[in-house]
Amino acid sequence: MKVIEKVSEMQKWSEAERCAGRRIALVPTMGFLHEGHLSLVREGKKSGDRVVVSLFVNPAQFAPGEDYGSYPRDLERDRLLLERERVDVLFHPPAEAMYPNGHQTHVEAGPLGRFLCGLSRPGHFRGVTTVVAKLFNIVRPHVAIFGLKDYQQFQIVRRMVADLHFDIEIIGHPIVREKDGLAMSSRNAYLDGRERGAARCLHRSLKKAALLVRQGEREAARIVSAVKEEIEREPLARVEYVSLCDPCSLEELEAVDGEALLALAVRIGKARLIDNTLLKA
Ligand code: PAF
């Protein structure tokens, strides 16, 4: 596996692969990899001839006071995991390469960035769209794979790709869960033993909602309050939001009619955890 840090070297490598007629798959990550990331890599292997994994903890998507400084990092471990998956390139640029002195241009996420996580993390999705657009211009992939745990991010990136005419296929990959249902996330590393046990309430609450819908419940307010109740039974958990919304526009729904996205964010100790599921009536 090649490790590339320089933007110009990454661009040169991609140009040569494109000229040779090979299809490049990109898996953008912030590192501290887990099985969820590795499943994106395996999806990349199926959708491209070459797989590039980018590893960059993007300062622009963290607000002041958020966990940019303490975000878990372990480059050596990540490198070994990716080598084992036979990834072709690990792109690991320093922050000065991505945001050189004088940098002032950003990509603004539209209304999709204002719902859900956008409410409590203003500027977050602007940071995401900006860095993803940069990665697209540097790696020049034919296809990019995103995890559906960050469902809002996936929809925002899809919108950006359509709006800015990036010629890139965007694939959303299903959430990978631990045995007890907790969605895999680098931020799970923040949880101590008790908090890790408490974190099971997220998946439990999503399952409760799915059961209610299967039993015929359609009213969003009742489903949302049942989900909140389930989470709040766990004393260590604090609900940030629970939203039942349209899976495309992310606008809140009054009733489940067809497909609806149930998305939530919960704080447990130092960790802010998100999860979601699609409900079908
Ligand atoms: O999902 C992530 O890990 C990040 O938001 C991404 C897409 C790598 C951009 O920094």
Boltz pocket constraint, residues with backbone or C-beta under 6 A from the ligand:
constraints:
  - pocket:
      binder: B
      contacts: [[A, 28], [A, 29], [A, 30], [A, 54], [A, 56], [A, 58], [A, 61], [A, 127], [A, 128], [A, 131], [A, 132], [A, 150], [A, 153]]
      max_distance: 6.0
